[in-house]
Structures are given as structure tokens and as C-alpha cells.
Amino acid sequence: MNIAISGLNNTDNPAPGIPVIKSLKQNHTIIGLSYNPNEPGNYMELCDKVYLMPYPSLGFEELKARLEFILQTTKIDLLIPNLDAELPLYIKYKKEIEDMGIKLCLPSSTNFELRNKNKLTSLSKQLGISYPKTYEISSEMELEKLIKEDKLEFPIMVKGNYYKAYMCHNLQTSIENFYKISNEWGFPILIQEVVKGEELNLVGVGDGKGNLVGAVAIKKLTTTDIGKIWTAITIENEKLMNIAKDFIAHTKWKGPFELECIVDKEKVFMIEINPRFPAWVYFATELGVNLPQMVVDIAREKTITPKLIYPKNKMYVRFTGEMVTDFTEFTKLISTKEL
């Protein structure tokens, strides 16, 4: 099967594309979709072909034209988008893309909006769990007002609605990070209380019919400065697994997702629901739960035997690496937009 996969960045803020590719490479032909010629995944020899893509902000007509061009020479049976910024485009124009002969395995637009950070309060209540006190703001004045009225105490989290989150211990750093996020990603900005407990994540796949077909849960041990997992261990947490099952049953979510939670004894706080695979998904594959392959099987309408059991106390360790390639590969990708 020819599978197109985006998210080829593999630096200190890695995208999910490379681990998804590693999970599927053995049994499928991989077409890499890259937004930047500097992305390491372009040169790691994991893709049979790489194409540069127009940025999602350019809209569907640019995406459609590029896909039509690629299809002239390269067949794409399934496309797995791995970046938050591109998902709204693929979800909105799912029918048009599938009419081109490219299958997609994605949540509905309603479900995608439901897990936005500014709507998680409502979803958390429906799932019977907690959500940290959160305020949506669009100005520095609103931020200062929140602090002066003692609605939140430091430290606080300053978050973008889709990307970036910083813990801040005073008003000055809060303002700095407010502008850092808004200048890059726009508004609204979310101001959230900090809750304490163990940081637990769960990656899973829903079949679109209300069934959780695969999942692996971990506890974070160490993270990077921007919160990316560096080391973690697999855990068994029945409550978290049941939350994932309830989430899938309630929404009939289709495709990959990641729950980010903080657990304090029996109390579970929902922090984020990511609508795609996380960058640590190959860890699940190595443990015998190949979630990207499950997405392929769902797209092919194959019957899947759920896999929710996996080895516990296995440790995930992310590391950096180096490679050497020829500069002509880089210039060729820039000039021809393919490699």
C-alpha cells in the first residue's frame, strides 16, 4: 500500500511523522510530505519518495493542485496527516480528497473542535473528570486583570489554543510568553491554573464506531524545556484507560489521538486531547501495539482485534543522532520540490 505521511521534522521538537513511518515502513511504500526542505526526515532514507507541500495556510486549492500533481506519477492509497495545523484542511475537504482516490482516517469536524483547549471544560464534565481552571484572553490587559483579581495564583500556564505552553512564575514572564505565543499562533491565549500530580499520557486509536481498538499509557519521567517527553515508562492505570474508552464511545472518534492528563491519586485532570499521533508513538509499536497499522486497517475497512494490553515498566528513551548527506539532495529538493 502506498501511504503518504506528513510531519517529517525530527529536531528537538519532533513531529510524529518519523515514528509513524517507522511503524509502517516494513510493509508499505512510504511517500513523505514535507513543508520545509530542512526537515531531517527528508534525508533519513525512510521514505521512498519525498514531496514538498504548500503550507496549510494557503488553503485547499493549493493542496489539491499539489496532490493532483503528485498523483500523476505516484499513487497514494492512504494519507496520514500528523500536524495539528493541517488537520482542519484535511477534515473539511475529506470528501474531495477521497474523491481523488486517497483514503483518510480522521475524526469529524465536530469532534476536532470538541477537543480544542478552550472547549475541554465541557467535554471533561461529560466524561466525569476534572479540567483545570482556564480563562480565554486576547489582550495583556485581560491577563493583568486576572492576576489582580486573584482569580489565579502563580505559577500559571500560558497556552496557545493549538500550540505551545509555558509555566510562568510571575506577571512579567506571563506577559512575555503571552506575546511569544500570540505573535506566532494568534489568539485566543489560554491562562490556566497549574495542577499537581503525575503526568500521564495515553495514545490510542478509535475506529469511528465507538470502539477503542488500541492504546498504550505512559508516565512522563523527564521532558524537554517545551514539555516534549525525553524519558517515560509504560504504566497500567485502569481509570485512564476507562476515560479513553468513554471518550471514544462518547464521540465515536475515528483515527489516532493522545490524552494528556495529570493524575493525583484518584483525581484525573484532563490537560489536552491531541487529534493525532504523538512523537512517541513508535514506542507503542515496539511494545507490540502498532497503532499506525491500525489506522491503515480502519481505512481499508478491515476487522481489528482490540489490543489494550502491553508490557508494563518498559522505559522509553529519546536520543539525538547525526547523519551525513550530500548538499545536492537539499538543492534538488528546493529546485524540484521532490526527492
C-alpha positions as CSV (number, residue, x, y, z in Angstrom):
1,M,0.0,0.0,0.0
2,N,1.3,3.5,-0.9
3,I,1.0,5.7,2.2
4,A,1.7,9.4,2.3
5,I,2.8,10.7,5.7
6,S,3.5,14.3,6.8
7,G,5.4,15.7,9.8
8,L,9.0,14.9,8.9
9,N,10.6,17.3,11.4
10,N,12.9,15.3,13.8
11,T,14.7,18.0,15.8
12,D,14.4,18.9,19.5
13,N,10.6,19.5,18.9
14,P,9.9,16.3,16.8
15,A,6.8,15.8,14.8
16,P,5.0,12.4,14.7
17,G,5.8,11.6,11.1
18,I,9.1,9.7,11.6
19,P,7.8,7.3,14.2
20,V,4.6,6.7,12.1
21,I,6.8,5.9,9.1
22,K,9.0,3.5,11.2
23,S,5.8,1.7,12.3
24,L,4.7,1.2,8.6
25,K,7.9,1.1,6.6
26,Q,8.3,-2.7,6.6
27,N,5.1,-3.5,4.8
28,H,4.2,-0.3,2.8
29,T,5.7,2.2,0.3
30,I,6.1,5.5,2.1
31,I,5.7,8.9,0.5
32,G,6.9,11.7,2.7
33,L,5.1,15.0,2.6
34,S,7.3,17.8,3.8
35,Y,6.7,21.5,4.5
36,N,10.3,22.5,4.8
37,P,13.5,21.3,2.9
38,N,15.4,21.5,6.2
39,E,13.3,18.8,7.9
40,P,15.6,15.8,8.8
41,G,13.0,13.2,7.7
42,N,13.6,14.3,4.1
43,Y,17.1,12.8,4.2
44,M,16.8,9.8,6.6
45,E,16.1,7.3,3.7
46,L,12.9,6.2,5.4
47,C,10.7,7.5,2.5
48,D,10.6,6.0,-1.0
49,K,9.8,9.5,-2.2
50,V,9.6,13.0,-0.7
51,Y,7.5,15.9,-1.9
52,L,7.4,19.5,-0.7
53,M,3.9,20.6,0.2
54,P,2.3,24.1,0.3
55,Y,1.7,25.4,3.8
56,P,-1.9,24.7,5.1
57,S,-2.5,28.5,5.4
58,L,-2.5,28.7,1.6
59,G,-5.8,26.8,1.5
60,F,-7.4,23.8,-0.2
61,E,-6.9,24.8,-3.8
62,E,-3.1,24.8,-3.3
63,L,-3.2,21.5,-1.5
64,K,-5.5,20.0,-4.2
65,A,-3.3,21.2,-7.0
66,R,-0.2,19.7,-5.3
67,L,-1.9,16.4,-4.7
68,E,-3.1,16.2,-8.3
69,F,0.4,16.8,-9.5
70,I,1.9,14.1,-7.2
71,L,-0.8,11.6,-8.3
72,Q,0.3,12.0,-12.0
73,T,3.4,9.9,-11.2
74,T,2.9,8.5,-7.7
75,K,-0.1,6.6,-6.4
76,I,-1.3,7.4,-2.9
77,D,-3.7,4.9,-1.3
78,L,-3.8,6.5,2.1
79,L,-2.7,9.8,3.6
80,I,-1.9,10.2,7.3
81,P,-1.6,13.9,8.3
82,N,0.4,14.3,11.6
83,L,0.3,18.0,12.3
84,D,-2.4,20.0,14.1
85,A,-2.2,22.9,11.7
86,E,-3.0,20.8,8.6
87,L,-5.8,18.7,10.1
88,P,-8.6,21.2,9.7
89,L,-7.9,21.3,6.0
90,Y,-7.9,17.6,5.5
91,I,-11.0,17.2,7.7
92,K,-13.0,19.9,6.0
93,Y,-12.2,18.6,2.5
94,K,-12.1,14.9,3.3
95,K,-14.7,14.0,0.6
96,E,-12.9,16.0,-2.1
97,I,-9.6,14.3,-1.2
98,E,-11.1,10.8,-1.1
99,D,-12.8,11.5,-4.5
100,M,-9.2,11.8,-5.8
101,G,-8.6,8.2,-4.7
102,I,-6.8,9.0,-1.4
103,K,-8.2,7.4,1.7
104,L,-8.2,9.3,5.0
105,C,-8.8,8.1,8.6
106,L,-9.8,11.3,10.5
107,P,-12.3,12.5,13.2
108,S,-15.3,14.6,12.2
109,S,-15.0,18.4,12.2
110,T,-17.3,18.4,15.3
111,N,-15.0,16.1,17.2
112,F,-12.0,18.0,16.2
113,E,-13.5,21.2,17.5
114,L,-14.8,19.5,20.7
115,R,-11.2,18.8,21.9
116,N,-10.0,22.4,21.4
117,K,-8.4,23.5,24.6
118,N,-11.0,26.2,25.1
119,K,-13.8,23.6,25.0
120,L,-12.3,20.9,27.2
121,T,-14.1,22.1,30.3
122,S,-17.4,21.0,28.7
123,L,-16.0,17.7,27.4
124,S,-14.3,16.9,30.7
125,K,-17.6,17.3,32.6
126,Q,-19.3,14.9,30.1
127,L,-16.6,12.4,30.7
128,G,-16.8,12.8,34.5
129,I,-13.3,14.1,35.1
130,S,-11.8,17.4,36.1
131,Y,-10.3,20.2,34.0
132,P,-8.0,22.9,35.4
133,K,-9.5,26.4,35.9
134,T,-8.9,28.1,32.5
135,Y,-9.5,31.5,31.1
136,E,-9.5,32.6,27.4
137,I,-8.0,36.0,26.8
138,S,-7.0,38.2,23.9
139,S,-5.1,41.1,25.5
140,E,-2.4,41.9,28.0
141,M,-5.0,43.9,29.9
142,E,-7.1,40.8,30.4
143,L,-4.1,38.9,31.7
144,E,-3.2,41.6,34.2
145,K,-6.9,41.8,35.4
146,L,-6.9,38.0,36.0
147,I,-3.9,38.3,38.3
148,K,-5.0,41.4,40.1
149,E,-8.4,40.0,40.9
150,D,-6.7,36.9,42.3
151,K,-8.6,34.5,40.0
152,L,-5.3,32.6,39.6
153,E,-2.2,32.2,41.7
154,F,1.3,31.7,40.4
155,P,2.6,29.6,38.9
156,I,0.2,29.6,35.9
157,M,0.3,28.1,32.5
158,V,0.2,30.4,29.4
159,K,-1.0,28.4,26.4
160,G,-1.8,28.7,22.8
161,N,-5.1,27.2,21.7
162,Y,-3.3,24.7,19.4
163,Y,0.4,25.0,20.1
164,K,2.9,26.0,22.9
165,A,2.6,26.1,26.6
166,Y,4.8,27.8,29.2
167,M,4.8,27.7,33.0
168,C,5.1,31.2,34.4
169,H,6.0,32.3,38.0
170,N,5.4,36.0,37.7
171,L,3.5,38.6,35.7
172,Q,6.5,39.7,33.6
173,T,7.2,36.2,32.2
174,S,3.5,35.7,31.7
175,I,3.3,38.8,29.6
176,E,6.4,37.8,27.6
177,N,5.0,34.4,26.9
178,F,1.6,35.8,26.0
179,Y,3.2,37.8,23.2
180,K,5.6,35.0,22.2
181,I,2.7,32.6,21.6
182,S,0.2,35.2,20.1
183,N,2.8,36.6,17.7
184,E,3.4,33.1,16.3
185,W,0.0,31.5,16.6
186,G,-2.6,34.2,17.1
187,F,-5.5,34.3,19.6
188,P,-7.1,33.2,21.8
189,I,-4.5,32.7,24.6
190,L,-5.4,30.4,27.5
191,I,-4.4,31.1,31.0
192,Q,-4.7,28.0,33.2
193,E,-4.1,27.1,36.8
194,V,-1.3,24.6,37.5
195,V,-2.4,21.3,38.9
196,K,-0.1,18.9,40.6
197,G,0.3,15.2,40.2
198,E,1.8,12.6,37.9
199,E,1.9,13.4,34.2
200,L,0.3,10.6,32.3
201,N,-0.3,10.3,28.6
202,L,-2.3,7.8,26.6
203,V,-2.0,7.2,22.8
204,G,-4.8,5.4,21.1
205,V,-6.9,4.8,18.0
206,G,-10.7,4.9,17.7
207,D,-12.5,3.0,14.9
208,G,-15.2,5.6,14.3
209,K,-17.9,3.3,15.7
210,G,-17.3,3.9,19.4
211,N,-14.6,1.3,19.9
212,L,-11.1,1.9,21.3
213,V,-9.0,-0.6,19.2
214,G,-5.6,0.1,20.6
215,A,-3.9,2.1,23.4
216,V,-0.7,2.5,25.4
217,A,-0.3,4.6,28.6
218,I,2.9,6.1,29.9
219,K,4.1,8.2,32.8
220,K,6.5,11.0,32.0
221,L,9.8,10.9,33.8
222,T,11.7,13.7,32.1
223,T,10.8,16.3,29.5
224,T,12.5,19.0,27.4
225,D,12.1,22.7,28.2
226,I,9.0,22.8,26.0
227,G,7.4,19.7,27.5
228,K,8.4,17.0,25.0
229,I,8.9,13.6,26.5
230,W,12.5,12.6,26.9
231,T,12.1,9.5,29.1
232,A,8.9,7.7,30.2
233,I,7.7,4.3,31.4
234,T,4.6,2.3,30.5
235,I,2.0,2.0,33.2
236,E,-1.3,0.3,33.9
237,N,-3.9,2.8,35.0
238,E,-7.4,1.4,34.8
239,K,-9.1,4.8,35.3
240,L,-7.1,6.4,32.5
241,M,-7.9,3.5,30.1
242,N,-11.6,3.8,31.0
243,I,-11.5,7.5,30.3
244,A,-10.1,6.8,26.9
245,K,-12.8,4.2,26.3
246,D,-15.5,6.7,27.4
247,F,-14.0,9.4,25.2
248,I,-14.2,7.1,22.1
249,A,-17.6,5.8,23.0
250,H,-19.0,9.3,23.6
251,T,-17.5,10.9,20.4
252,K,-17.2,7.9,18.1
253,W,-13.7,9.3,17.4
254,K,-12.1,7.9,14.2
255,G,-8.3,7.7,13.9
256,P,-5.4,8.5,16.3
257,F,-5.5,10.6,19.4
258,E,-3.4,11.3,22.6
259,L,-4.8,12.1,26.0
260,E,-2.5,14.3,28.3
261,C,-3.6,14.1,31.9
262,I,-2.4,14.9,35.4
263,V,-3.4,12.3,38.0
264,D,-3.4,13.0,41.7
265,K,-4.4,9.7,43.4
266,E,-7.9,9.1,42.2
267,K,-8.4,12.6,40.7
268,V,-7.7,12.9,37.0
269,F,-7.3,16.3,35.3
270,M,-7.6,16.5,31.5
271,I,-4.9,18.8,30.1
272,E,-5.1,18.2,26.4
273,I,-6.5,15.9,23.7
274,N,-4.3,15.9,20.7
275,P,-6.1,14.8,17.5
276,R,-3.2,12.9,16.0
277,F,-0.3,10.6,17.0
278,P,2.3,11.9,19.4
279,A,6.1,11.8,18.6
280,W,6.5,8.8,21.0
281,V,4.1,6.5,19.1
282,Y,6.8,4.2,17.8
283,F,7.3,3.2,21.5
284,A,3.9,1.6,21.3
285,T,4.8,-0.2,18.1
286,E,8.0,-1.6,19.7
287,L,5.8,-3.0,22.5
288,G,3.6,-4.8,20.1
289,V,0.8,-2.3,19.7
290,N,1.2,-0.9,16.1
291,L,-1.3,1.9,16.2
292,P,-0.4,3.4,12.8
293,Q,-1.1,0.0,11.2
294,M,-4.5,0.0,12.9
295,V,-5.2,3.3,11.2
296,V,-4.3,1.7,7.9
297,D,-6.6,-1.3,8.7
298,I,-9.5,1.0,9.6
299,A,-9.1,2.9,6.3
300,R,-9.2,-0.4,4.5
301,E,-12.3,-1.4,6.5
302,K,-10.6,-4.4,7.9
303,T,-11.8,-6.1,11.1
304,I,-9.4,-5.2,14.0
305,T,-8.9,-7.2,17.2
306,P,-8.5,-4.6,20.0
307,K,-5.1,-4.5,21.7
308,L,-5.2,-2.8,25.0
309,I,-2.7,-5.0,26.9
310,Y,1.0,-4.3,26.7
311,P,4.2,-4.8,28.8
312,K,4.4,-2.6,31.9
313,N,7.5,-0.8,33.3
314,K,9.1,-0.6,29.8
315,M,11.2,2.6,29.5
316,Y,11.1,5.0,26.6
317,V,14.3,7.0,26.0
318,R,14.5,9.6,23.3
319,F,18.0,10.4,22.0
320,T,19.6,12.7,19.4
321,G,21.6,11.5,16.4
322,E,23.6,12.8,13.4
323,M,23.8,11.8,9.8
324,V,25.6,12.9,6.7
325,T,24.0,13.6,3.3
326,D,25.1,15.4,0.2
327,F,24.1,19.0,-0.2
328,T,22.9,18.3,-3.7
329,E,20.0,16.4,-2.1
330,F,19.0,19.7,-0.4
331,T,19.3,21.8,-3.5
332,K,17.4,19.2,-5.6
333,L,14.5,19.2,-3.1
334,I,14.3,23.0,-3.2
335,S,14.5,23.2,-7.0
336,T,12.3,20.3,-8.0
337,K,10.1,20.1,-4.8
338,E,10.7,16.3,-4.7
339,L,13.4,13.9,-3.8
